[in-house]
Amino acid sequence: MNIFKSAKFRDALGGYLFLLPNFLGFLVFTSLPVLASLVLAFVDWDILTPPKWVAIENFIRLMKDHLFWKYVGNTFFLMMGIPIGMFASLGLALVMNRKIRGIVFFRTVYFLPSISTGVALCMLWRWIYNPDFGLLNSFLAKVGIGGPEWLSSTVWAKPALMIMGLWTSMGGYNMILYLAGLQGISPELYEAADIDGASGWQKFWNVTWPMLTPTTFFIFVMSVIGGFQGGFQAAYIMTGGGPAGATTTISYYIYNNAYQWFKMGYAASIAWFLFLVILIVTLFNWKYGGKVVHY
């Protein structure tokens, strides 16, 4: 029997043909630029002049760059909001999982910020944080509290971005994932808990939470990866990385080096250092965090 005329071969060929456009797109627009950036990490290039090979000089310079380590600290500070955001998403999902009238409408309303234009949301929150006529300081003034210079203060700028991030993320995809996880829990487990006389908290702690650990683990890993890579859009629009670099993150520093100061090689070295950090942290989470997951 000719293998090229078999139904199995035709099915496999059809599948590979469907995959081919995506594979070519990944090859041209992702893998080749990534490999090119690896080469750039070992050269000194300002776009206007020919690249100059400097070996590991960019990485040595990176280790001594006090601004870089300051921005690493900013990135970790902003990532402190990840557990709070996950807890808020879980709480919102528990509420959205109730069978009440109009629940689909409320799910849509809470999900809207995650699909709205990021620039529009940042401009909205920039107005909310305005120290003179912003909504937040106006509310604080009514209760006798003098609001700070939110986005102009080195103390309050990062917490301000964290609050905005929590608002936009808690009702987004994390809530949807938790909601899907909640709806995948067998009702029989809750019925058994009711028969045993379990309270609401006991049912949550002994049934809901263990069954949601795969979802929680996935959300945590992806949130950490996103936290290392994020922080650019909000800081660029709302603070410009200031004041005094208080909201500049690693990704923003990469942008500045590449497109503001034309230090393409140095920017590439920062990007690859960030990649290695993300890889190590993800492998650590996968090895040790996976032990608490219940399937």
C-alpha positions as CSV (number, residue, x, y, z in Angstrom):
1,M,0.0,0.0,0.0
2,N,1.4,3.4,-1.0
3,I,1.8,5.4,2.3
4,F,1.3,8.7,0.4
5,K,-2.3,7.6,-0.6
6,S,-3.3,6.4,2.9
7,A,-6.0,8.3,4.8
8,K,-3.7,8.6,7.8
9,F,-1.0,10.4,5.7
10,R,-3.6,12.7,4.2
11,D,-4.9,13.6,7.6
12,A,-1.4,14.3,8.9
13,L,-0.5,16.3,5.9
14,G,-3.7,18.4,6.3
15,G,-2.8,19.1,9.9
16,Y,0.7,20.1,9.1
17,L,-0.5,22.4,6.3
18,F,-2.8,24.1,8.8
19,L,0.1,24.5,11.2
20,L,2.5,25.8,8.5
21,P,1.4,29.5,8.5
22,N,1.6,29.8,12.2
23,F,5.0,28.0,12.2
24,L,6.3,30.3,9.5
25,G,5.0,33.4,11.4
26,F,6.7,32.2,14.6
27,L,9.9,31.6,12.7
28,V,10.1,34.9,11.0
29,F,8.5,37.3,13.6
30,T,9.6,35.6,16.8
31,S,12.4,33.1,16.7
32,L,14.7,35.0,14.3
33,P,14.3,38.4,16.2
34,V,15.0,36.5,19.4
35,L,18.2,35.0,18.0
36,A,19.2,38.4,16.6
37,S,18.8,40.0,20.0
38,L,21.1,37.3,21.5
39,V,23.8,38.4,19.0
40,L,23.1,42.1,19.8
41,A,23.7,41.4,23.5
42,F,27.4,40.9,22.7
43,V,27.9,44.0,20.6
44,D,27.9,47.8,21.0
45,W,25.5,49.3,18.5
46,D,23.8,52.7,18.3
47,I,21.9,52.0,15.0
48,L,23.8,54.8,13.2
49,T,27.2,53.2,13.2
50,P,28.4,49.6,12.5
51,P,28.1,47.1,15.4
52,K,31.2,46.6,17.5
53,W,31.9,43.2,19.1
54,V,32.4,43.7,22.9
55,A,31.9,40.1,24.1
56,I,30.4,40.0,27.7
57,E,31.2,43.7,28.3
58,N,27.5,44.6,28.3
59,F,26.7,42.0,31.0
60,I,29.7,43.2,33.1
61,R,28.4,46.8,32.8
62,L,24.9,45.6,33.7
63,M,26.1,44.1,37.0
64,K,27.7,47.5,38.0
65,D,24.7,49.6,36.8
66,H,23.1,51.0,40.0
67,L,20.1,52.3,38.0
68,F,19.4,48.9,36.7
69,W,19.3,47.4,40.2
70,K,17.1,50.3,41.3
71,Y,14.6,49.4,38.5
72,V,14.8,45.8,39.5
73,G,13.7,46.8,43.0
74,N,10.8,48.8,41.4
75,T,9.7,45.8,39.5
76,F,9.7,43.5,42.5
77,F,7.9,46.2,44.5
78,L,5.1,46.3,41.9
79,M,4.9,42.5,41.9
80,M,4.0,42.6,45.6
81,G,0.5,43.2,44.4
82,I,0.2,39.8,42.7
83,P,-1.0,37.8,45.8
84,I,-3.5,40.6,46.6
85,G,-4.8,40.6,43.0
86,M,-5.2,36.8,43.0
87,F,-7.1,36.9,46.3
88,A,-9.3,39.7,44.9
89,S,-9.9,37.7,41.7
90,L,-10.8,34.6,43.8
91,G,-13.2,36.5,46.0
92,L,-14.9,38.1,42.9
93,A,-15.1,34.7,41.2
94,L,-16.9,33.3,44.3
95,V,-19.4,36.0,44.1
96,M,-19.8,35.7,40.4
97,N,-20.4,31.9,40.8
98,R,-23.7,32.4,42.6
99,K,-26.9,31.7,40.8
100,I,-28.6,35.0,41.0
101,R,-30.7,37.1,38.5
102,G,-28.5,39.2,36.2
103,I,-25.3,37.4,37.1
104,V,-24.2,37.3,33.4
105,F,-24.5,41.1,33.2
106,F,-22.3,41.6,36.3
107,R,-19.7,39.1,35.0
108,T,-19.5,41.2,31.8
109,V,-19.2,44.5,33.7
110,Y,-16.4,43.2,35.9
111,F,-14.6,41.8,32.9
112,L,-14.8,45.0,30.8
113,P,-11.6,46.7,32.2
114,S,-9.4,43.8,31.0
115,I,-10.5,44.3,27.4
116,S,-10.7,48.1,27.4
117,T,-8.0,50.1,25.7
118,G,-5.0,50.4,28.1
119,V,-4.3,53.9,27.1
120,A,-7.9,55.0,27.9
121,L,-7.7,53.3,31.3
122,C,-4.4,54.9,32.1
123,M,-5.8,58.4,31.2
124,L,-8.8,57.7,33.4
125,W,-6.7,56.8,36.4
126,R,-4.4,59.8,35.7
127,W,-7.4,62.0,36.2
128,I,-8.5,60.1,39.3
129,Y,-5.1,60.6,40.8
130,N,-4.9,64.3,39.9
131,P,-4.0,66.1,43.2
132,D,-6.1,69.2,42.5
133,F,-9.4,68.0,41.0
134,G,-9.0,64.2,40.8
135,L,-11.8,62.0,42.1
136,L,-9.7,60.3,44.8
137,N,-8.4,63.4,46.5
138,S,-11.8,65.1,46.2
139,F,-13.3,62.1,48.1
140,L,-10.5,62.2,50.7
141,A,-11.0,65.9,51.2
142,K,-14.7,65.3,52.1
143,V,-13.7,63.0,54.9
144,G,-11.0,65.4,56.2
145,I,-7.9,63.8,54.7
146,G,-5.5,65.7,52.5
147,G,-4.6,63.5,49.6
148,P,-1.0,63.2,48.4
149,E,0.6,64.1,45.1
150,W,0.0,60.6,43.9
151,L,1.9,60.4,40.6
152,S,4.4,63.1,41.5
153,S,5.5,61.6,44.8
154,T,8.4,59.1,44.9
155,V,6.6,57.5,47.9
156,W,3.1,57.2,46.4
157,A,3.7,56.7,42.7
158,K,4.4,52.9,42.8
159,P,1.4,52.2,45.2
160,A,-0.8,54.3,42.8
161,L,0.2,52.1,39.9
162,M,-0.4,49.0,42.0
163,I,-3.9,50.1,42.9
164,M,-4.7,50.7,39.3
165,G,-3.3,47.3,38.4
166,L,-5.4,45.6,41.0
167,W,-8.5,47.3,39.7
168,T,-7.9,46.3,36.1
169,S,-6.8,42.7,36.8
170,M,-9.0,41.4,39.6
171,G,-12.1,41.2,37.3
172,G,-10.2,40.1,34.2
173,Y,-8.9,36.7,33.0
174,N,-7.9,35.6,36.5
175,M,-11.5,35.9,37.6
176,I,-12.6,33.9,34.5
177,L,-10.1,31.2,35.3
178,Y,-11.2,30.9,38.9
179,L,-14.8,31.0,37.8
180,A,-14.1,28.1,35.4
181,G,-12.3,26.2,38.2
182,L,-15.2,26.7,40.6
183,Q,-17.7,25.5,38.1
184,G,-15.6,22.4,37.5
185,I,-15.8,21.3,41.1
186,S,-18.2,18.3,41.6
187,P,-21.3,19.3,43.6
188,E,-21.1,15.9,45.2
189,L,-18.1,17.1,47.2
190,Y,-20.2,19.9,48.8
191,E,-23.1,17.5,49.4
192,A,-20.7,15.2,51.3
193,A,-19.4,18.2,53.3
194,D,-23.0,19.2,54.1
195,I,-23.8,15.7,55.4
196,D,-20.7,15.9,57.6
197,G,-21.9,19.2,59.0
198,A,-19.2,21.4,57.6
199,S,-19.5,25.1,57.8
200,G,-19.1,27.5,54.9
201,W,-15.4,28.2,55.8
202,Q,-14.7,24.5,56.3
203,K,-16.1,23.7,52.8
204,F,-14.0,26.5,51.3
205,W,-10.8,25.4,53.0
206,N,-11.2,21.6,52.6
207,V,-13.1,21.4,49.3
208,T,-12.9,24.6,47.2
209,W,-9.3,25.7,47.9
210,P,-7.7,22.2,47.3
211,M,-9.7,21.8,44.1
212,L,-8.6,25.3,42.9
213,T,-4.9,24.7,43.5
214,P,-4.2,23.8,39.8
215,T,-5.8,27.1,38.7
216,T,-4.1,29.1,41.5
217,F,-0.7,27.6,40.5
218,F,-1.2,28.5,36.8
219,I,-2.4,32.0,37.6
220,F,0.6,32.6,40.0
221,V,3.2,31.4,37.5
222,M,1.8,33.5,34.7
223,S,1.3,36.5,36.9
224,V,5.0,36.3,38.0
225,I,6.1,36.1,34.4
226,G,3.8,39.0,33.5
227,G,5.1,41.0,36.5
228,F,8.7,40.8,35.4
229,Q,7.7,41.8,31.9
230,G,5.1,44.4,32.8
231,G,4.9,47.9,34.1
232,F,5.8,49.7,30.9
233,Q,2.4,51.0,29.6
234,A,1.1,52.5,32.8
235,A,4.4,54.1,33.7
236,Y,5.0,55.5,30.2
237,I,1.5,57.1,30.0
238,M,1.0,58.2,33.6
239,T,4.4,59.0,35.0
240,G,7.0,58.8,32.2
241,G,9.0,56.5,34.5
242,G,9.2,59.2,37.2
243,P,9.3,60.8,39.5
244,A,13.1,60.3,39.8
245,G,12.8,56.9,38.3
246,A,10.4,55.7,41.0
247,T,8.1,53.9,38.5
248,T,10.7,52.8,35.9
249,T,10.7,49.0,35.6
250,I,13.1,46.6,33.8
251,S,11.0,46.6,30.7
252,Y,10.9,50.4,30.7
253,Y,14.7,50.5,31.1
254,I,15.0,48.3,28.1
255,Y,12.8,50.6,26.1
256,N,14.8,53.7,27.2
257,N,18.2,52.1,26.3
258,A,16.9,50.8,22.9
259,Y,14.7,53.6,21.6
260,Q,15.6,56.7,23.6
261,W,19.4,56.4,24.0
262,F,20.0,54.0,21.0
263,K,22.1,51.6,23.1
264,M,20.7,48.5,21.3
265,G,23.4,46.1,22.5
266,Y,23.0,47.1,26.1
267,A,19.2,46.9,25.9
268,A,19.5,43.4,24.4
269,S,21.8,42.3,27.3
270,I,19.2,43.5,29.8
271,A,16.4,41.7,28.0
272,W,18.4,38.4,28.1
273,F,19.2,38.9,31.7
274,L,15.5,39.3,32.3
275,F,14.8,36.2,30.3
276,L,17.2,34.2,32.5
277,V,15.7,35.5,35.7
278,I,12.2,34.6,34.5
279,L,13.4,31.1,33.4
280,I,15.0,30.4,36.8
281,V,12.0,31.7,38.8
282,T,9.6,29.7,36.6
283,L,11.5,26.5,37.0
284,F,11.7,27.1,40.8
285,N,7.9,27.6,40.9
286,W,7.3,24.6,38.8
287,K,9.5,22.3,40.9
288,Y,8.4,23.4,44.4
289,G,5.0,25.1,43.8
290,G,3.7,22.1,41.9
291,K,4.0,20.0,45.1
292,V,1.1,21.7,46.7
293,V,-1.2,21.2,43.7
294,H,-4.0,18.7,44.1
295,Y,-5.3,17.1,40.9
